[in-house]
Amino acid sequence: MIFRLSRPLDIDPSGRTLLDIDEIADIVRRTSAILHAAGVRSGDHVAVFKENHFDCLLLAAAASRIGAVPVLLSGLLPDDSVRALLHRSEPRLLVSDARRLTAGAAGGTPLTDLAERTLSLDADAPGALTPAALDGADAPPPAPRRNDELLMLTHTSGTTGIPKLIMYTPAKLQGQMARLECRHLPPITFRRNDTVAVFMPYVHARAFTWIYSALTLSPHKVLLMSDSEPENVRPLFREHPPTAVEALPIDFDRLEGLARERRANVFSSVRMFASTFDAVYWSTIRTFLNASRHPFPLWRYGYGQSETGGLGMTFVTRRTANRRRDERPGPRTVGRPMPTFVQIKVVDPETFRPVPDGRPGLVFARTKARCAGYYREPERWREKAVGEWWNTGDIGIKTRTGRIKLLDREVNHTPGLSCLELEDVLVDLLPERHDVALLAVSDGPPVPVVATPDGRLDPQAWRTAVSGLPVLADPVVVALADVPRTGTGKIRREELRRRHLGEAARPGTGRWT
């Protein structure tokens, strides 16, 4: 198995873009020696806050190798969230880059003051060490964490404010979450002859479960993408045509133009697309499945949360994706619970008692992979952990056949409607490169925030799209570039609400978000 990088690693001074397993292992050993020389010891926290790339994961591996606890922070986090999470985690070492350290200094207290020491990977920064000054030391022997010890901290999306830090142990992350993904289940897992392309926030726990599955199932080639800019993706995919692609919905959105190209389409060889982290629009699924020239391409859609890992999975075929929308009405099916591993029930939000099949309620899950807690926020954990059950904060329906259909997050749910479904319909009916977020309010219909490339919306296009749909308020129109998003591309709906709705009340409580 070989790894082809979209750009060199920030922790590899050789600048290589082609690596095998032994070379990656050597980078991890050398990096662990640098961290040790910077004063990191077993049990210390090492915060990683840098540009997204595969070396975020390797830095975490290097810290874990010497018994330290990586604290992985998205390089896209806003300044207030970064500072709050650094204060909470109290790292012995902060690993970052000059741009972020300089930008952080402009916000008041320098980020270097929020850790005992700081390592700047790419350039000198005031108060920071450099890898070159620490390189050359011998790597200390491995010091693995015990199964019940804290292994890693990652953060939630932060769609409603300061993210939570999720606590993972080896027993949960390696023994449960990752183990589930390492099963060989053709055609929905990697094959030995696959060329796998992955677009991922490498600070997320999903990156760790993914790399376990990749190392176990051993596809022929892995394309590690640091971004989804089409001008970077096109030449690499033409040189190494992928057969399996996993990406975030925001990445698929950026790549739709490539998928629509008629000549030398770079997705023509793909047999399986996979998405997670957030809902993906039906129009996006259709576009990519139609771009493939494989006889039976599949779209694998996973439902889960950072705290639980995968809860369910469903698949879309090209034939299903091209059906007329009125042949598949209703909210999106996200699959059935993982057999023998996950149980799901739907309960009344007031009493937590199960509701009959077909009625909406709060989705509760029981899984062996549930994480250990929220770091230094036990009260937020107790809001969502109900005995062995986990309150997902989603409003959904369980059918008589056991399928789960999602309506909305509880915080944004309007009784009798599914804003997620309406958003999907609207995006399907509006011109290309239009996005929609519906904001529920207590005293009226949902307010659509429509994002367009230039911040303008054709009134006739909007009237045509909403014809025959439930009543909506007049749209608020913004530019795509002005939509606030998390590090995984999710729309920060509470920030949209603050900007455009002010103090307007919402029907949901938001207790479990």
Secondary structure, DSSP 8 states (H G I E B T S, - for coil): -EEEESS--TT-TT--SEEEHHHHHHHHHHHHHHHHHTT--TT-EEEEESSSSTHHHHHHHHHHHTT-EEEEE-TT--HHHHHHHHHHH--SEEEE-HHHHHHHHHTSS-GGGGSSEEEESSS--TT-B-HHHHTT----------TTS--EEEE---TTSS--EEEE-HHHIIIIIIHHHTS--TTSS--TT-EEEEE--TTSHHHHHHHHHHHHH--SEEEEES---HHHHHHHHHHS--SEEEE-HHHHHHHHHHHT-SSS-TTTT-SEEEE-SS---HHHHHHHHHH--SSS-EEEEEEEETTTEEEEEEEEEHHHHTS-GGGS-SSEEEEEE-TTTEEEEEE-TTT--B--TTS-EEEEEEETT--SEETT-HHHHHHHEETTEEEEEEEEEE-TTS-EEEEEEGGG--TT--HHHHHHHHHHHS-TT-EEEEE--TTSS-EEEEEETTS---HHHHHHHHTTS------EEEEGGGS-B-TTS-B-HHHHHHHHTTT---SS--TT-
